[in-house]
């Protein structure tokens, strides 16, 4: 951001919106009640639903802060309030750590190696002591760095809240602005600190959350492995954060304090990021898939067979002529998608790659707020489905509808309500969403 924009920033405290806040509170109650009932009725289903939603929101929230770090590293001057929206997703990061502690209780239901022991050769890696100490340690470190980064980034804009605010927001802002040294000096200190922290956080995210992806997702199918998988899951987090940022920007374009700041140029830039990043997401998937397909090793192809069905892998029992015959008419027959989780996989591809690619071609769609917001919503739904697709087939084989049900939807509703509620509290009470007076 430019020094002029930084100089104009002031905290913009607002009351929590109604009835959205009440609806979110109700969703949280539904989620907690469903989780408790699910543990009694179907523990494995409950923990799989919990894990899918935890992974989705944990990567999205942390990636939002990383997106702000990227803007800081490159010295981006265009984002304006977009940077603050991305940062605000990070309010969920401490919650992710707390929920990860809860998730420890579901280890036996999620990970086969915790029940029966790790396969030969993986015992040093797949053991509960190493597993939980590593993952919880990474999450704790990232939580601390996130809080420090957000505090440094927001501090220059919080003085007015500390002086003129009220309640909890005023008290917290006063604590975060203690030892105030003047506007100019505080802005310079903020830039210096965030520029120092940003590359460190990006490297920690790239390495640390890759390990999280290996442990929390890939190890659920302990005989399968892919070196590219961690990058693929992390990039999904980045793309989902861009989509969430675009959606929030569109929804807040007329909010007091935002008038005139969510410009067509900024929407265009967000649209370009969504367009390009979705292509790179598919590139990572295809790079991983292609090597496994032509290698055709059973310990590698099982991951895709469980999710896409047999038509996307080579059957070892087929002759060359038999394989050719099955594709002579280039007819998927659509019934083939009913095998494994085929229809869910096709829906994920459509939401994250096919539709964004075609719907965001050209300049006009990217600048049209309702069009861009619609595509962002579709992408977020797609990523929620994709996280389910990564997790459910590793445990529940061959049942393409296992991810969908009352328990699953109730827990998903609880996570959604909690995430929006935390975001609203952060942006409305403290440290509040910082809005520049000039775009």
N, C-alpha and C positions, 0 to 999 in steps of 0.2 A: 504494500500500500504506500501511497505517496505521503510525504511528511505533512502536506496540507490536509489530507484526509485524516491522518492520525490526529492532527491538532484539533480537528472539528469533532472528534468522537466524544460522546458523553453517554453515560449509562442512562438507559431509558426504562425505568421500572414501571411495570403495568400490573394490573390485577389479573389473577388467573381467569381465563375465559370460561364462561358458562354457556351452554351446558356441557361443553367438552370435558371439563375437569371432572364433573360428576359421572359422566359416561365412562371415563378412564378409571375412576375409582371403582365403579361397578364391575368393569372388566377385570380389574385386579382381584376383586372378591370372587368372581366366577372362576378365575384361574386358580386361585389358592384352594377353593372348595373342590374344583375338579381334580387338582393334583392330590389332595388328601383322599378323595374318594377313589381315584385311580390307583393309588398305592394299595388300597384294600382289594379292589376288584381285579386289576391287571397291572402288577408292578412293572413288568417289562415294557408294556405299551406306554405307561406313564413316563418311565425314565427315557425311553426313546424320543418321545415327544418333547420332554424337557431338554434333552441333549440337542435336538435339532434346532430348537428356538434359541438355546443358549449360544450355539455356534453362530447362528445368523446375526444376533444382536451384538455379540462380543466382537466379531470381526468388523461389523458395520460401524460401531461406535469408535473403536480404536482407529479405524481407517479414516474417520472424519477428522480426527486430530492430525493424523499423518498427512491428510490433504492440506490442512493449514500449514503444516511444516514444509510441504512441497512449495506452496506459495511463498513462504518465507525464504527458502533456500534460493529460489530463482529470482527473488525480488519482484514478484508479480505486482503490478500496479492496477490491474483491471478489477480484481474481485470485489473491493469495497465490502459491503455487508455480507457478501457470499462467503468470505473467509470466516466471519463470525458465526454464520449458520453452520458451517462445517465443524468449527471448533465445538459448538454447542452439542453436537452429537456425542462428544467425549464425556458429557455428564454421566453417561451410562457406564463408563469404564470402571469406576469403583464398585458399582452394582454387579458388574460381571464377575469381579473377584469374589464378592460375597456369594453369588450364586454358584461359582465354581466350588466353593467350600461345601455347599449343599450337594452338588453333583457327586462329590466323593462317596456319598452314601449309596449311589446307584451304580457303582462300578461293577458289581457282580452281574447285574442285569444287562449291562452294556458290553462288557469285554469278556470274551470267551476265555482269554488267557488268565483272567483273574479267577475264574471258576475251576479250570482244568490244568492251568500251567501253560507257560509259553512253549511254542514249538522249539525244537532243538536248534541252537545257535542264536536264539533271540532272548535267552534268559537274562543276560545282563541288562538288556534294554527294557524288556517287558516284565518289569516287576514293580509292585505297588510303591515301594520306597522311592525308587528312582523316578517313576512315573509322576507321582503327586508332588514330590519335592521340586522336581524340575518345572512342571507346569504351573503350580501355584507360585513358585519363585518368579517365573517369567511374568505372570499376571501381576504380582505384587510390585515388581520393578517398574513395569509399564504404567501401573496405576500411579505410583509416586512421580514418575517423570511427567505423566499427563497433568497431574495437579500442579506441579511446579511450572510447567509450560503455560497452562491456562492462566495461572496467577500472574506470571510475568507478562503475558500477552495482554491481559485485561487491565492490569493495574493502572496504567495512565488514564483510563477512562472512568475510573471508579471514584475519583475524589468528590465529584458532585453528589454521588449517592451517599458517601460517608458524611458529607456536610449537611445535605438537605433531605436525605431519605428518612425512612422510619422502619421500626420493627427489626426483624431478623436481617433483612437486606442491609440496613444501615450499620448494624453491629458487625456483620461479616465484612462489609466494604471497609469499615474503619480498621479492622484487623489487617486486611490486605493492603491498606495504604498507610500503615504505620511508618513513621519516619519519612514522610513526604518531603521531597527535595525540590519541588517546583515542576511545573508542567514540562518545560523543555528538557530538563535533566531526566525526568522520569521517562519521557518518550525515548530518549537516547539509550537509557539503561534497558528499557524494554526491548528495543531492537537488538541491542548487543546480546542480551540473554537469550532471546528466542532464536537468533541466528546461530548461537553456540549450541543450543539444545536441539534444534530441528534436525541436523544431519545425524546426530546421535540417536534420536528417536526413530528416524527412518531405518537406520541400520538395525536397531533393536527390534523393530517391527518385522523387518524382512527375515531376520534370523529367528527371533523368538516365536513369532506367530507361525512360522514354518514348522517349528518343533511342535507347537500346539496342534497344528493340522495333522502332523504325523501321528501324534499321540491320541488326540481326542476323536479323530475321524478314521485315519488309515489303519490304526492298530485294531479297530473293531473287526477288521478282516485280516487277521495277523499273518497269513501266508502271502498276502498281496503287498507289493511295494512299488513305488514309483518316485524317482528323485524329483520329478517335476511337479508332483502333486501339491507340495507345500506352496510353491509359487502360484499355482492355479487357484488354490483356495484363498490365498492372501490377495491376489488380484481381484477375485470376486468381491472381497471386502472393500477394496478401493472403488470398484465400479458401483457397488451398492451404495457407498457413501456419496458418490457423485450424484446418483439418482435421487437419494434422499435429500441432499442439499438443493438440487434443482426443484424438487417438489415443495419443500418448505419455502424456498424463495418465491415460487409462483403463488403459493397460498398466502404469503405475507406481502404481496406487492402493494396492497392498499392499506396495510396496517399503519396506524399513526407512527411517524418516525421513519417509515420506509418510503413514503411518497416520493416518487421520482428516482429512487435508488436502484430498483430492480428494472434496469433499462433493457431495451431490446439487444443491445450489444452484449450485456452480461448474460442474458438468456442464450444468445447465440454462442457465446463461449462455452457455457455449460452444455449446450446441445452438441457442440463439436467434441467435447470431452466424452459425453455419453456415446456418441457415434464411434469415435476412434477406439475408446476403451472396450466397447463391446466386441469389436473386430479382434482386438488383441486377446480378449478373453477366449474367443472361439479358436484363435490361433494356438493358444496354450493347450486347450483341450485337444485339438487335432494333432498337435505335435506329440502329445502324450499317447493319444489313441493310435496314430499311424505306426509308431515304433512297436507298440504292443501287438497290433494287428499282424504286421508282417513277420514279427518274431514268433508269434503264435505259441507261446509257452503257456501251458495250463495254469501255472501259478500266477501269471499276469493277466490272461484273458478272462479269468473268472470274474473280475471286477466289472468288466463291460458286459459279459454275458448276463450277469445278475441284474443289470440295469437296462441294457438295450435289447437283450434277447440274442438268440443264436444267429440272426441274420446279419449282425454286425461283426461277427468273428468267423474264423475259418474252422469248420468242423474237421477234426483230425481224421474222422472216418470217411470223409468224402474223397472221391477221386476228382481229378481235375475236370473231367467231363461232367461229373455230377454237379460240381459247383457252377460250371458254366450253364448247365441246363436250368438251374434254379433262377438265374438272372437273365435268361434269354429274352423274356418279354418285358423285362424291367418293371415287374409288377410286385409291389410290396404286399398287395392283397389286403392291406390294412389289418387283417386279422392277426398278422404277425406282431403288430404293436401291442396286442393283448398279452403277449408272452412277457414274462418277468415284469419290469416296470417300464415297458416300452412307451405307453401313452404319456406317462409322467415325464419321461425323458424328452419326448417330442415337444411337449408343452413348455418345458424349460428352455429348449433351444429356441422355440418361437418367441418366448417372452424376452429372452436376454440377447438374442442375436438376430434372428430373422426379422422380426417386426421393427426393432430399433434401426436396423440397417436400412430398410426400405422406407420407413416412416420419417426418418431424419435426413434423407437425401435432400440436398439443396439448402438454401439459406432461409427461405420463408418459414418452413416448419420449425426450425430451431428458434426463431424469433417470436413465434406465436405462443403465448403463455399457456392457453388451454391445451394445445397440441403437445407442447413439451412436457407439461405436467401430466398429461395422460400417458405418454410414453414412459416417463419416470415411474409412474405408478405401476404400469405393466412390468417394468424391469424389477421393481422391488418385490412384487408378487412372484416373479420368476425366480429371484434369488432365494426367497423363502422356500419355494418348491425345490430348488436345487439343493439347499441344505438338507431337506428331508430326503432327497434322492441320494445324497452322499451317505446318509446314515442308515436309513431303514433297510435297504437290501442287504447290508452286511450281516444283519441279524435275522430278518424275516425274509426267507428266500421264496421267490416265485409268486408272492401275493402282491400284485401291483396296487391294491387298494388299502394295504395295511396302514399306510401313513394317514389315512383319512377316517375320522370317526369322532364320536362325542368327546372322548377324553382328549384326543389330539387337538380338536378345535377349541375346547375349553382352555387348555393350557396355552395354546397359541393366543387366544384372546387375552389371557392374563398377562403374557409377555408384552403384547402390543399395548395394552392399557398402561402397564407399568413404564414402558419405554417413553410413551408420549407424555405421561404424567411427570416423569423425571425431567424430560426435555422442557416442558412448560414451566416447571418450578425453577429450573436453572435460568431460563431465558426471561422469566417474568419477575422473579423475586431477587435472586442473587446467583451469580454476579450480573445477571440480566444480559439480554442481547444488546450488544453495543452497536449503535447506529450512527454512521457519519452524517453530518448535516449536509454535506455536499457529496455528490456522486463522483 
